[in-house]
Amino acid sequence: MIFNELILPVALVMVVLVVGAYLVAVIDEAIAGTLGMPRASSVWIAPLTQGAWLLTQQTNATEAPDWRAWRLAPALYLALAATGLAVVPFSPTLIPTDLTTSVVLWGSVEALATVVIFLHGWSANTLLALIGAYRYVALGLSYILISMFVLIGVALPAESLQFSQVVASQEGLWNVIRQPLGLPLFLIVGLGMTFWGPFNLADSRDLAGGTASAVSGPPRLVWNLARAAMLVAFSGAAASAFLGGWLGPWLPGPVWMLLKMLAVLAVLLLIGRLVPHVQPERCVTLMWVVLLPLSFVDLIWAGVEALL
């Protein structure tokens, strides 16, 4: 009983996050090589080498930081990624935490992530880290609202806020076809919330690393791992909400789920490599003036379809 209710779910989430974060680095390096960009000599060994190098480096200390918050923020961000993945179903029976309000819990993860990312930049007590934190806060609410509208859209045909029911409702038709605006909008939220690729404003190069500009050694390793883990959690939520989750012929449900997660990860990382970096002021306009209204259109679309 304890194994099925506690040990197995925790082990499943941890394994998927760790292996997924490793694959994020591998796929990203492979895409870079395919596109002719600089990459490590071995895509399989490079993430392990980088991780081992960070473990041996000295941890930076800034002037008068909030030590507890500064060291806790990366771990909290990683914990939020684990919490988000915990409500993602891998099969009808393999669900770490099958909450009836799992979609709502996912929304709370996004909201708390905004607080943690700001905490990471603020607690370092350095200028560039604080600017990176405020940049993210300027966009964090738009990410939450866009995600909320598109997830309510997939909950309507399921008549449930439970991810497992959302997957089951796609037996005849996946939501990516039923609501074509939803998945692209949700992927943009994923890139923004993990500040990856074109929407990397919190830890961007023009801020010398932003919220992580003063972080080195093991805390930097945990922060990098947490960002990759959050990308994995987003891919799980996207696969469940829009790609039918475990549904598919011939192969077992968990295999389909993992394959769809890998496909979403590959798309996110490819966008991260191909799309140019968006300037902060343009990103604010894009989110609030263009994408947020589109997410509301997606919700109306889903509501009309549910009434028909």
Residue pairs with C-beta under 8 A, 6 or more apart in sequence:
9 86
9 96
9 97
10 96
12 90
12 94
12 96
13 82
13 85
13 86
13 96
14 82
16 85
16 232
16 236
17 78
17 81
17 82
17 85
17 229
17 232
17 233
18 229
20 228
20 229
20 231
20 232
20 235
20 261
20 265
21 225
21 228
21 229
21 231
21 232
22 47
22 48
23 262
23 265
24 228
24 231
24 232
24 265
24 269
25 46
25 47
25 50
25 228
26 43
26 44
26 47
27 262
27 265
27 266
27 269
28 269
28 272
28 273
29 39
29 40
29 43
29 46
29 47
30 39
30 43
31 266
31 269
31 270
31 273
32 38
32 39
32 273
33 39
33 43
35 273
35 274
37 273
39 46
40 46
40 49
51 221
51 225
54 216
54 217
54 218
54 220
54 221
54 224
55 217
55 218
55 221
57 216
57 217
57 218
57 220
58 216
58 217
59 216
59 217
59 218
59 219
60 214
60 215
60 216
60 217
62 124
62 125
62 126
62 214
63 125
64 125
65 123
65 124
65 125
66 122
66 123
66 125
67 123
69 119
69 122
69 123
70 120
70 123
70 124
70 219
71 219
72 119
73 116
73 117
73 119
73 120
73 123
73 223
74 120
74 215
74 219
74 222
74 223
74 226
75 222
75 226
76 116
76 119
77 113
77 116
77 117
77 120
77 223
77 226
77 227
77 230
78 222
78 225
78 226
78 229
80 109
80 112
80 113
80 116
80 230
81 226
81 229
81 230
81 232
81 233
82 229
82 233
83 105
83 109
84 105
84 106
84 109
84 230
84 233
84 234
84 236
84 237
85 96
85 229
85 232
85 233
85 236
86 96
86 97
87 95
87 96
87 97
87 98
87 99
87 102
87 105
87 106
87 163
88 95
88 96
88 163
88 233
88 236
88 237
88 239
88 240
89 95
89 98
89 163
89 164
89 167
89 240
89 245
89 246
89 257
90 245
90 246
90 253
90 254
90 257
90 258
91 246
91 252
91 253
91 254
91 257
92 164
92 168
92 246
92 253
94 253
94 254
95 163
95 164
98 162
98 164
99 105
99 162
100 160
100 161
100 162
101 161
101 162
102 161
102 162
102 163
102 164
103 151
103 152
103 155
103 161
103 162
103 163
103 166
104 161
106 147
106 151
106 163
106 237
107 144
107 147
107 148
107 151
109 233
110 143
110 144
110 147
110 189
110 193
111 144
113 140
113 193
113 230
114 136
114 137
114 140
114 141
114 143
114 144
117 133
117 136
117 137
117 140
117 195
117 202
117 211
118 133
118 134
118 136
118 137
118 140
119 133
120 129
120 133
120 211
120 212
120 223
121 129
121 130
121 131
121 132
121 133
121 134
121 136
121 202
121 210
121 211
122 129
122 130
122 133
124 130
124 211
124 213
124 214
124 215
126 213
126 214
128 207
128 208
128 209
128 210
128 213
128 214
129 207
129 210
129 211
129 212
129 213
129 214
131 207
131 210
132 201
132 202
132 203
132 204
132 207
132 209
132 210
132 211
132 212
132 213
133 202
133 210
133 211
135 201
135 202
135 204
135 207
135 210
135 280
136 195
136 201
136 202
136 211
138 280
138 284
139 192
139 199
139 201
139 283
139 284
139 287
140 193
142 284
142 287
142 288
142 291
142 292
143 189
143 192
143 193
143 287
145 292
145 295
146 185
146 186
146 188
146 189
146 287
146 291
146 292
146 295
147 186
147 189
149 292
149 295
149 296
149 298
149 299
150 179
150 181
150 182
150 185
150 186
150 189
150 241
150 295
150 298
150 299
151 186
151 241
152 299
152 302
153 175
153 179
153 182
153 298
153 299
153 301
153 302
153 303
154 166
154 175
154 179
154 182
154 241
154 242
154 302
155 161
155 166
156 302
156 303
156 305
156 306
157 169
157 175
157 178
157 302
157 305
157 306
158 165
158 166
158 168
158 169
159 165
159 169
160 166
160 169
163 237
163 240
163 241
163 245
166 175
166 240
166 241
166 245
167 240
167 244
167 245
167 246
167 247
170 178
170 244
170 245
170 247
171 247
174 242
174 243
174 244
174 247
175 182
175 183
175 241
175 242
175 243
175 244
176 182
176 183
176 242
176 243
178 302
178 305
179 242
179 298
179 301
179 302
179 305
181 294
181 295
181 297
181 298
181 301
182 241
182 242
182 298
182 302
183 238
183 242
183 243
185 291
185 294
185 295
185 298
186 234
186 237
186 238
186 241
186 242
187 238
187 264
187 267
187 268
187 271
188 199
188 291
189 234
190 196
190 231
190 234
190 235
190 238
190 268
191 197
191 198
191 199
191 268
191 271
191 272
192 199
192 287
193 230
193 234
194 227
194 228
194 230
194 231
194 234
195 201
195 202
195 203
195 204
195 210
195 227
196 227
196 231
196 268
196 269
196 272
197 268
197 269
197 271
197 272
197 273
197 275
197 277
198 271
198 272
198 275
198 276
198 277
198 278
199 278
199 283
200 277
201 210
201 278
201 280
201 283
202 210
202 211
203 209
203 210
203 211
203 212
203 213
204 210
204 277
207 213
209 215
212 220
212 223
215 223
231 265
231 268
232 261
232 265
234 264
234 268
235 261
235 262
235 264
235 265
235 268
236 257
236 261
238 264
239 245
239 257
239 260
239 261
239 263
239 264
240 257
243 260
243 263
243 264
244 256
244 260
245 253
245 256
245 257
245 260
246 253
246 254
246 256
246 257
247 253
247 256
248 256
251 259
278 286
